[in-house]
Amino acid sequence: MFVAPLGHAETLRYVVQMEEGSIAGRQVVTRRDDGLTTVDFSYKDNGRGPDIIEEYRLAPDGTYASYHAKGTTTFGAKVDESFTRKGDEARWKSTSDSGNARVEGTALYSSLAGTGDGFSVALAALARRPDGRLPLVPSGTLSMRKVADAQVTRGTESRDVQLMMLTGVGLTPQLVWATADATPRLFAYVVPGYLRIVEEGWQDSGPLLARRQLEAEGEALAALGRRVSHPLEGLTLIRNARVFDSENATLGEPADVYAFRGRITRVVPASTADLEADNVVDAGGRVLLPGLFDMHTHVSRWDGGLHLAAGVTTVRDLGNDNASVQSMISEESAGSLLMPRIVATGYIEGKSPFSSTGGFVVEDLAGAKSAIDWYAQRGYPQIKIYNSFPKDSLAETVAYAHAQGLRVGGHVPAFLRAQDVVDMGFDEIQHVNQLLLNFFVTPKTDTRTLERFYLVAEKAGSLDLDSKPVQDFVGSLKSRQVVVDPTLVAFDFLRQRPGQLAPAYAAVADHVPPDVRRGFSVAEMNIPDDRTAARYEQAYARCIEFVGQLYRAGVPIVAGTDEIPGFAYQRELELYVQAGLTPAQVLQVATWNGAKYSRVLGDRGSIAPGKAADLVLVDGDPTRDIGAIRRIALVVKGDKAFYPSEIYAELGVKPFAEPLRFGGKGTTDR
């Protein structure tokens, strides 16, 4: 609500609320009579979050005349960003970039560290544009269209709000609830299943807005799916493909692969005969892989296109709102959602001031058992334990989950070491930092805080991987066959400095929209000087080296990301080669291991009769050059074909390979 203290300013307050209702932060917007607006934005979830103060003045056309933001990012990097426009001269500077441009007419600065109030500025400026398009600085064009309406109530008061879809920034649309007046502004920003930023006093409208937004998103996503998916009716034949044997990590001689009704029916030596089928493509000796597995995602409904374009046909969800992930599983199974197959993991967190949200948040063993029962009844293959889980209940929780037939993995709860959870029976550990903290934590180290990142950054570089403590720990992992999901790509940020193009995305930077590329240069860690930078760089190198050591010792590895879908997965595989695996071994990890430890090996993970027709045709040989994994010409998921070039075109991404299209009755259409 608006409040006007002392008659010289008006203040608009928003509440940052997590899905289950807890208050995680605030946004306070104060507009002074002299034209200066200040925004105080802060929220904390999972022991971390941004703190940003913005100040700006608007030009007569509603765009920024001046803008300044200061504060810290989610992981503690400093924010200091400014923009000014005088006449046609625009200048900007941040910790990541600086520049100037001559700008004619209306144009809105696109900030790197902006708060939710940036939506209000953009909505109002767009409303003034007859064509609904707003040029951006440094580059790009923002567009909006209304996709839904809703009426919200508070007691006897009601308000009309509208759901606006903004496109032109990022890889997927942004959906924002706006007021319905002539100068619209932010009413609510909703991330269904996770959080919402809602005008104070109207928090109870959050669930209604989330439901209506999901309906509108579903319509948009169904339309996207129809545009980029190609049903394969009848008999399908991929001719003359070199099939990757994922069980043995070898590449075979050219073969013909048949599929019918979404399942592989025959794999036979390539024939020169004029074979007929309803859907035929000649692979021309290209490499055919089983569908890839991203074993560490927190999947959202807009992720599917990027996953599928990268050949990822199965994702393992490792923490989500239970209702949201179940809905996505149903939509994917029904064919109404553009999405890989989803293997859900049951998320269990402990209640504390640092708790993350999603799944179940429990206080004791009884709560943990109840959560496990819920997951077991719904066929989940595994649970994931998180940072605040009560350590005194952990051993019995692991035993109970095993008794119900579930695997157990996750983070190492605070005030324990990785060796402790191995001894308690963990089947899997997520993230390389959770492993390395084993050598650095003390009984008082609280890894629910940013310490779980900075401690590794400070100390891992000097860790002797040949030392007895490390060798003993690796031996313990091997003897118990504890699976490691290292997510190396997710820790690329440990060593990134402001303005440095993130190495994780350097190979795709020239393919993504300019604003996305610009975002790749935003640092997250507080790295104040060259000495610290060198130390953190060495720490990340040691993380990579450690994963190679684990693999060579016989510790099972799975490939997951916890980062940008598709692009991060490709980098994760490259990092395994850097760690010492051969490209063929990496592809085995990405396929066979993924299926094995998701408990779907009988259905997926290799190219064999009876298994799902999840297939990836690569324009190159990734068994020799893992970088070729980006050049995918065709993806088959069951009874549908996808051409990554088409998906990327929808998302504003420059394709990496030309499509190889199915034809009919023995023909192929390049």
N, C-alpha and C positions, 0 to 999 in steps of 0.2 A: 504494500500500500504506500501511497505518497504521504509524506509528512513535511510540513513547511516550518522548520524551526526558525524563530526570530524574523520571519518574513524575508530572508535574504537567500534562501536556498531550498531546494526540494530534494528529498531523499527517497530513493526507491530501493527496497531491500528484497533480496532473494535468499532462499534457503537451499543449500546443497544437501540432498537427502538420498541415502542409499535405498536400494530396492526394498529392503525389509523395514524401512521407516526410520532408521537412526539418522541423526543429523551429523553430517561430516564437514560442514563448512558454510561459508556465506559469500554473498556478493552484495556490496553496498555501493550504490551509485548516487552520487551527490552532484546536483546541477546548480551552480551558483548563478546569481543574477548577472554577473559580469561575463558569462559565457564559458567559464571554466567548468569542466566536468571531471570529477575524480571517481575512480573505481577501486575498491578494496576487495580483492578476490583471494580466498584461501580455502582449501579443503584438504583433508587427510583421510586416506584409506590405506590399509595395509602398511601402516607406519611410514607413509610418505605422501607427498603431494606438493603442489605449487603454492607460492605466496607472491602475489603480484599486486603492485599499485600502479594504476594508470592515471594519467592526466591528459586531457585533450581539449582543443577548441575546434569548433566546426566552422567551415566556410558557408556562405549563403546557399550553396547547392547541397548542403548536408554531408559533405565529405570532410575528411580531416584537413584543417589548416595547419594544425600542429598536434603532435602526439608524442608522449613519452611514457615508457613503462620501465619499472625497476622492480627487482625482487630476486627470487630464486626459483629454479625449475624443480620438478618432482624429485630429482636426485641431487639437488644442491648446487647446480651451476648458477652463476650469477646472470641475471637478466638486466640489460641496460640498452634500451632500444628507443630511438627517436626518429621523428619525421617532421619536416616542415615543407610548406609550399608557399612560395611567394610569386604571384603571377603564374607564369608558365614553367617556373623552375621548381622541381621537386627534389628534395635531398633526404636520404635516410641513412641511418647508421645503427648497427646492433653489434653485439659481441661476435656475430657470425658473418656479417657482411656490411658493406656500405656502398653507396652509389648515388647517382643523380641522373635525372632525365628531364627532358623538355616535354611537358604535358599540355595538350590543348584541350580545353573544355573540362567536363566533369570526369574525375577519376578518383577512386578510393584507394588509399594505401592499405595493403594487405600485411598486417603485422605478423611477426613470428611468435610473439609471446602474448598474444591478445587474450583478454578475458571474454566471458560470455556477453559482455556489453557490446562487443564488436558486432554481434548479431543485430542489436538495436540500431546501430549506426548504418549497417548495410541494408537492413529492411527499409528504413526510412528513406535512404538515398535511392534505393531501387524503386520505391513507390512513386518517386518523382519522374522516373524515366518512362516515356511513352512506349518504348520498345521492350521494356523489362530487362534491359541489359546494361550492366555497369562496368566500364573499363576499370582495370586494377593497375596499381603501381606496386612492384616493378613491372609486372606483366600479367596478362590474362584478362578474362572477362567473366563477370559474375552474372548469373541469370537466376530468376526465381519464378515459380508458378505455384498456385494454390492446389493442394491435393486433397484437403479434407477440411471440414468445419466441426466444431464442437461447442456445446454450451456447458459451462461449468457453473456450479452453485456453491454458495457459502451462506448457510442459513437461509434467509429470505432474499439474498442478493444473487443475481446471476449475471454472467458475462459471456459474450460470444468471442471465441478465439478461432484462429485459422492455422492450419498446418501448411507451412511453406517449404517447398523443396528447392534448395539452393544448389546450383551446379556451376562448375568452372573452377572450383578450388578442391584440391585433393583428387583421389582416385575414384571416390564414390560420392554420391549426393549427400548433402547434409539436410536434415529435417529439423525444423524449428517451429515451435508454436508461437504465434504472434498475436498481438491485439488486433481487433478488427476495425480500428478507426482509420482515418485518412492518413495519419502518420504512424504506421505500425511500429511496434517495438517488441522486444523479447518479452513473452509471457512465461514460457517454459522451454527448457531444452531437456529432452528425455532420451536416455539410452536404455531401452527396454531391458529389464532383467539386471540392470546394474545401478544407475543413478539417475537423478533428475535435479535440475536447477529450476525452481519454481518461485514465482513471486510470493513473498511472505504473506501468510494468511490463507493461501490457496493450495497448501500442500496436499489436502485431501483429494484434489482433482487429479493428482499424479497417476493413479491407476487407470482412471478413465482415459486420460490422454495417451497413456502407454498402449491401451487396447486399440484405440482409434488409430494410433500411429502404426501399430503392427498391421492393421487391416490395409492401410494405405501403402505401406511398404510391401506387403504381400502382393498387392496388385501390380506395383511397379516391378517387383522382382519376377513375378510370373511372366510379365510382358518381356523382360530382358531374357528370361530363360527361353521363351518361344523364339526370340530373334536369333539366338546363338546355338540352340540345340537342334540336331538333325536326327530324327528317328530312323532307326535301322530296322525296317520291317522285312521279314523273311530271312533268307540265308545271307550271311556276310562272309566275305573272303578278303583277307589281307595276303596278297601274293608276294613271294620273293623277299621275305623279311629275314634278317639275321636275328634270331630269337635269343634273348639273354636268359641263360639258365641261372635263376636266382639262388637255387639251392647250392649249386657248386661254383657260383661266381665265374661262369665261363660264357663265351659267346659262340653260338652254334653256326652251322652252315645255313645257307638260305632255306627257308621253309615257307609253306603255305599254312595259314592259320584260319580255321573256320569257326564261326560263331552263329548261334541260333537262339533267338529269344533271350538274348543277354548273357548267354553262357558259351564258353569255349567248347567246341564239339570234336575238333580234330586238329592235330599239329603234325604235318607230314612233310617230307622233303619237297622242295620247290619243284614244280612241274612246268614244263614248257608247253604243255597241252593247252588248248583253248578252253579253259574252265569257265563255267557259268555260275553266277550267283546273283541274287537280287541287288547286293551292294558289294562292289569290287573296287579295290585299290591296289595298284602295283607299287610296292615299297621300293623297288629298284635297289635292293641290297641294303636299305637303311636298317638301323638297329631298332628292334621292337622290344620294349621293356614291359614288365608287369606294371600296373598302376602303382604310383609311389605313395608312401605313407608319411604324413607329417604327424609325428607322435607327441607334439606338444603345442596345442592350440587352445585358445579360449574363443571359440568360434562365435561369430556373429553372422547375421543373415546376409550381409553384403560381402562377406569374405569369399563366397563360393567361386565367383568368376576368376579371381586371381589364383586361387588354388588349382582349379581345373586347367587354366591356361598353362600352368607350370607342370602339368602331368600328375598332380596330387589328386588321387581318386578316393582316398580314405584319409580322414583326419581323426585323431584322438583328442577329444575335448578333456582338458585337465582342470576344469574349474569354471563353473558357470551357475547362473540361476537355474535350479532344476526344472522349473516350468518352462523356461525359455529353451533349454537344450532339448527337452522332450518334444516341444512344439516343432523345433527345427528337424528333429529326427522324423517326425510324422510327415512334415511337409516334403522332406527329401525323399522319403519312401514312396509318397504319393506322386512324386514327379512334379510338384508345383513349386519347388524351390531349387534354384541353381546352386548346387552344393555337392561336394564329395559325400561319400558315405560317412557316417559319424559313428565312432565308437566312444561311448560316454564313460567317464571315470567319476566315481562318487566322491565329491569334495567334502571334507570334514575339517573344520577349523575350531579352535578353542576360543572361548569368550575372554576378551581382554581389551584394554584401551587401544591395542594395535591390531585388532582383528580385521581380517579382510572379510568380504561378504560373498555370498553365493553358497550353494549347497546347504549344509547344516553347520550352525555354530553351536557348539556344545559346551557344557560346563563340567561334565563328569563322565564316568564310565557308562552309566545308564543311558545318557544321551548319545554317546558314541555307539552303543549297541543298537539303539533304536534307529539311528541313521544307517547303520550297516544293514539292518533288516530291511529298511526301505529300499536300499540299493539292490540287495540280493533278490528281493521279490520282483524287481523290474529287470533283472538279467544283466546288471552291470558286471563286468569282469574284474573290476579293480576299484579300490578306493585310493584317494590321495589325502594324506595327512598334511596339515599346514602349520605355519610358524608358531601360532599361539596354542596349539593343542596341549592339554595338560599332560606334562611328561610323566606324572606318577600313574596315569591310566594307560600309558602307551603300550606296554608289553601285553596287558590283558586285551586291549583293543586289537592288536595285531593277531593275537591267538584267536580271538572271536571271529575276526574277518576270515582268517584261514579256515576255521571250522565251517563257515558258511560257503566256502569255495571261492572266495575272492582273493586276488592278489592285493598286496599292500605296497604303496610307494608314496613319494611326496618329498617335501622339504624335511630338514632336520629340525624338530621343534626347539624353541629357545632353551638355552641352558643344557643342551645335550650336544654330543659330538656325533659325527657320521658313524663312527665305530659303534656307538651305543645303539643306534637304530639298526645297524647290521646285526648286532648281537641279539636284538629283540625280534629279528625275523623279517625285516623289510625285504621285499622282493626287488625293489627298484628305488633309485634316488634320482630326483630331478635336479638339474643345473650343476655345472662344474664348480660353481662357488660353494655350493652346499657340501661338496666333497672336500675341497681344499680348506674350508674353515675348520675341518677336523684337526689341522695342525696349528691353528692360530687362536682358537677361542680359549677362554678361561671360564671357570664356573660362574663368573659374573658378567660375561659378555652377553649382551642382549641382541640377538640376531633378528629380532622383530623390527629393528631400526635400520637406518642406512648403514650401520656398521657391517652388515652382511656383504655389502659391496666395497666399502672403503677399506675394510680390513684385508680383503683379498688383494685389492689394488696396491695397498702399501707393502704387503709382505710376500705375496706369491712369487715375485720375481727372484727372491733370494732363497727360495725353498730348494733344497737338495733332493732331487727326485730319486737319487740312488741311496739316500739315507735309510737306515733300518726302519724308522717309524713309517716312512712312505712305503717301503717294500712290504712291511708287515700288513699295512692297511690294504694295499693292492692284492696281496695274497689272500686276505680275508674276503675281499670282494669276489675274487676268482673262485675260491673254494666253495663259496655259497652261491655262486652264479647270480650275484646281485646285478641286475640290469642298470646301466647308466644312460640317462637321457641328458646329455651335457649342454644342449642349447648354446653352443659356442657363439653363434651369431648374435644371441641376445646380450652378450657381454662385450660386443664390439665397442659399446659406448664407454667402457672403462677407460679407454685410452684416447678417445676423440677429444680434440681441442676445438674451441670456438673457431668457426670459419673453415675447418678442415672437412673436406668431403668424406663422409663416413665410408671407410673401406668396405663395409658390408654391402654397400649399394653402388660402389664405383662402376661396376660392370653394367648397371642398368640406368645410370644417371642420365645418359643421353637419350634414353627411350621414354622417360616419364615426363609429364607436364612440368613447365618451368617452376611453378610454385612448389611442387613436390621435390624437385631437385634442390631448390633453395632450402627446404626443410632438412635435407640430408646433411646440411652443414651446421645444424644447430647442436651444440654440445649439451650433455646432461650432467657430467661430473664437474666438480670444482677442482680444476687443475691450475693452480696459481702461477706456476713457473716451469722453466725447462727441466729442472731437476726432477720435479714431481712427474712431469710428462714422461721422462725417460723411465722412471720407476714404474709407472702404470703401464707403459708400453711393454716393458719386460714381464710384468705380471701377466698381461694377456698372452704373450708368447708362451709363458710357462703353462697357462691353462690349456693351450692347444697341444703343447708337448705332452702334458699329463694324459690327455685323452688318447694320444697315440700309445703311450705307455700302457694304459689300461687295455687297449685292444690287443696289443702284442702279448700281454700277459694272459689273455683268454677271458677277459671280462666282457660280457655281452654289451653292445652299444646299440641304441636306437636313435634315429634321426628326427629331431624335433626342433622347433624354432622359438616359439613364444614371441614372435615378431611379425613384421609385415608379411601377409600370406604370399606364397609363391616366390617372390624375389628373395626373401630371407632363406627359404628352403634351399634354393640353388646355391647360395653362399655357404650354408651349413655343410653341404656336401663338399664344396671346395675346401673348406677348412679341415675336413677329415683327411683329404689328400695331403694337405699341408702338414697334418699330424703324422703322416707316414703310411696311411692306408693306400692301397692301389685303387684306381678308379673302379675296377670291377668289385673289389671288396666293399667300397662305399655303396655301390648300387645294390649289393646284397643286403647291406645294412638298411638301405632305404626301402627295400621290398620284402624280402624273406623275413628279416628280423622284425620289421614292423608288423607283419601279419602274425608271426609266431607269438609275439608278446602282447598283441591285441586279442589273442585267442581266436583268430579268424583264418588261420593258415589252411584249414580245410576248404575255405571259400575263395581266398585271394592270396596274393603274394608271389605267385608264379604263373607261368603260361602253360597250362595243362588242361586236358579235357575234363569237363565237369565243373571247372572253376568259373567264377564271374569273368565276363569279358571286359576286364579293366586293363586297357592297353595304351601304351604311349609310343608313338613313332617319332624317332629323333632324326633330324636332318644333320647327321654327323655320327661320330662314334664315341659315346661317352665312356666306353670301357678303356679308351686310350686318353681322351681329353675330357675330364669331368665338366669343363666349361661348356661343352656341347649340349649339356642338359637344358640350356636355355633355348636351344634351337629346336623346338618341338613343332612338327608339322601337323600332327593329328593326335587327338585323344579320344579313346572310346571308353565310355563308362556304361557297362551293361548294354542296353539296347539303344544308346544314343551316341552320336558322334559330335565332337566339338573341334572347331578349328581355332587354335589360340589366337591367330591373327584377327579373327572376328571379335573375340572377347576383348582383346586389347584395344581394338578400335572403339568399342563401346566405352572403354574406360579412359580414353585419351592417351593410350600408350602406343608408341611406335613398335610394330611387331618385330620379332627376332627371326622369324623364318616364314617362308611362303607356305601356304596350306597345301596339303596333298589330299585331294577330295575324292570321296567315293563316287563312282559311277555305277551303272547297272549292267548286268549280263555280260561280264567280261571286259568292261571298259573302265577307264580311269580318267578323271578330269583334273589336270594339274591346275 
